């Protein structure tokens, strides 16, 4: 986990641990064994049946942090500035913010893009500052949706903060709020005076001075969803529960100095986004040979998999099944009539959705869609 700093008036810094990454539904098996897979399947069942809602996972950019420091000075910056170690990136006025961002433009070829970005941040500074809640101390953490009010196409506001393009019905509640805004941001967390990060529960506390602050937006459950695959996945997991948990047994992995095996497998699955998600597990040995894993550990991993082939195969069959079922559900959600339409290169489907809350959250993202497009961006 990454550490950031919250400066107290005394000058001392208190470390803040950023919130844990929300896992893909299919990755829960790697870190929680067969119970993680069953948890994912149960949550997918509840979504499909309408017992549980999901939240749109907004694809905002850049990540920003703003609020009032212990000296009651307003700060607006991006994540890189807030986490900076070698310079003061916590800008307290618009001109300093612009200068701070431009100081990072070391490559002449990128200076123009830095200039455009720094100007957008500078222009947004006063709107964000004037919209701050009274007597608030601490920071808000979020992602920018737009730096100026989006253009309308017909009766819909259209904007593209990153990979996903959003089209919002101007007559919807959010559409009406966009019409009264200059700057849009989706907010995820709040950092209090003690430096504790927690989910932001209320975005209605901002003053009405041109800032649209959105939480993750709840979307209704899909229409008719075929749950037969979920039933099959459930049965498959229960049949292979022993082999899965034996393969991922923490005590055994610790004895063999392979405690990071789940992370190695996770890295492998992520790499398949670029090369194709077919035949998960079949080419793991080839991937491992070309990976940055040390030679001694590669040998231990290969030997362990040979001795536990049943568990290894069961893990990847389950990952593939949960992924396929999740993708089907995401397609259903994308097809549901909504005030917000998300597309990637003209194809319906956005960054995906988040189900659950807190430590029980999981994300429903098509790795073959958004994740691949997002990884392809040259940032």
Rosetta blueprint (number, residue, H / E / L):
1 X L
2 X L
3 X E
4 X E
5 X E
6 X E
7 X E
8 X L
9 X L
10 X L
11 X L
12 X L
13 X E
14 X E
15 X E
16 X E
17 X E
18 X L
19 X L
20 X L
21 X L
22 X L
23 X L
24 X E
25 X H
26 X H
27 X H
28 X H
29 X H
30 X H
31 X H
32 X H
33 X H
34 X H
35 X H
36 X H
37 X H
38 X H
39 X H
40 X H
41 X H
42 X H
43 X H
44 X H
45 X H
46 X H
47 X H
48 X H
49 X H
50 X L
51 X L
52 X L
53 X L
54 X E
55 X E
56 X E
57 X L
58 X L
59 X L
60 X L
61 X L
62 X L
63 X E
64 X E
65 X E
66 X E
67 X E
68 X E
69 X L
70 X L
71 X L
72 X L
73 X L
74 X E
75 X E
76 X E
77 X E
78 X E
79 X H
80 X H
81 X H
82 X H
83 X L
84 X L
85 X L
86 X L
87 X L
88 X L
89 X L
90 X L
91 X L
92 X L
93 X L
94 X H
95 X H
96 X H
97 X H
98 X H
99 X H
100 X H
101 X H
102 X H
103 X L
104 X L
105 X L
106 X L
107 X L
108 X H
109 X H
110 X H
111 X H
112 X H
113 X H
114 X H
115 X H
116 X H
117 X H
118 X H
119 X H
120 X H
121 X H
122 X H
123 X H
124 X H
125 X H
126 X H
127 X H
128 X H
129 X H
130 X H
131 X L
132 X L
133 X L
134 X L
135 X L
136 X L
137 X L
138 X E
139 X E
140 X E
141 X E
142 X E
143 X E
144 X E
145 X E
146 X E
147 X L
148 X L
149 X L
150 X L
151 X E
152 X E
153 X E
154 X L
155 X L
156 X E
157 X E
158 X E
159 X E
160 X L
161 X L
162 X L
163 X L
164 X L
165 X E
166 X E
167 X E
168 X E
169 X E
170 X L
171 X L
172 X L
173 X H
174 X H
175 X H
176 X H
177 X H
178 X H
179 X H
180 X L
181 X L
182 X L
183 X E
184 X E
185 X E
186 X E
187 X E
188 X E
189 X E
190 X E
191 X E
192 X L
193 X L
194 X L
195 X L
196 X L
197 X E
198 X E
199 X E
200 X L
201 X L
202 X L
203 X L
204 X L
205 X L
206 X L
207 X L
208 X L
209 X L
210 X L
211 X E
212 X E
213 X E
214 X E
215 X L
216 X L
217 X L
218 X E
219 X E
220 X L
221 X L
222 X L
223 X L
224 X L
225 X L
226 X L
227 X L
228 X H
229 X H
230 X H
231 X H
232 X H
233 X H
234 X H
235 X H
236 X H
237 X H
238 X H
239 X H
240 X L
241 X H
242 X H
243 X H
244 X H
245 X H
246 X H
247 X H
248 X L
249 X L
250 X H
251 X H
252 X H
253 X H
254 X H
255 X H
256 X L
257 X L
258 X L
259 X L
260 X L
261 X H
262 X H
263 X H
264 X H
265 X H
266 X H
267 X H
268 X H
269 X H
270 X H
271 X H
272 X H
273 X H
274 X H
275 X H
276 X L
277 X L
278 X L
279 X L
280 X L
281 X L
282 X L
283 X L
284 X H
285 X H
286 X H
287 X H
288 X H
289 X H
290 X L
291 X L
292 X L
293 X L
294 X L
295 X H
296 X H
297 X H
298 X H
299 X H
300 X H
301 X H
302 X H
303 X H
304 X H
305 X H
306 X H
307 X H
308 X L
309 X H
310 X H
311 X H
312 X H
313 X H
314 X H
315 X H
316 X H
317 X H
318 X H
319 X H
320 X H
321 X H
322 X H
323 X H
324 X H
325 X H
326 X H
327 X H
328 X H
329 X H
330 X H
331 X H
332 X H
333 X H
334 X H
335 X H
336 X L
337 X L
338 X L
339 X L
340 X E
341 X E
342 X E
343 X E
344 X E
345 X L
346 X L
347 X E
348 X E
349 X L
350 X L
351 X L
352 X L
353 X E
354 X E
355 X E
356 X L
357 X L
358 X H
359 X H
360 X H
361 X L
362 X E
363 X E
364 X E
365 X L
366 X L
367 X H
368 X H
369 X H
370 X H
371 X H
372 X H
373 X H
374 X H
375 X H
376 X L
377 X L
378 X L
379 X L
